[in-house]
Amino acid sequence: MLRLKNEKEHILHRLKIARGQLTKIISMVENDEYCIDILHNSLSVQKALKKVDAKIMEDHLKHCARHQMQNGDSSKTIEELLTIYNYK
């Protein structure tokens, strides 16, 4: 869970921008627009979502994971991280 209001607002803002871009991509596909233009937009959305993922992970490590580890539940933290990165 994102802790600081401004962090949450920042994430929501980025996600809404990505949603708008995705809506545009859908329209481009429906209108048979040039494939490379569609790909440029798609890559842009993917990059934006990766940045969102990184911010959420940073927040998780700074707050949730730290709390779990301080309370002696490091195995849960390790399991979550391994799962999210598909190592398990």
Buried (B, 14 or more C-beta within 10 A) or exposed (E): EBEEEEBEEBBEEBEEBBEEBBEBBEEBEEEEBEEEEBEEBBEBBEEBBEEBEEBBBEBBEEBBBEEBBEEEEEEBBBEBBEEEEEEE
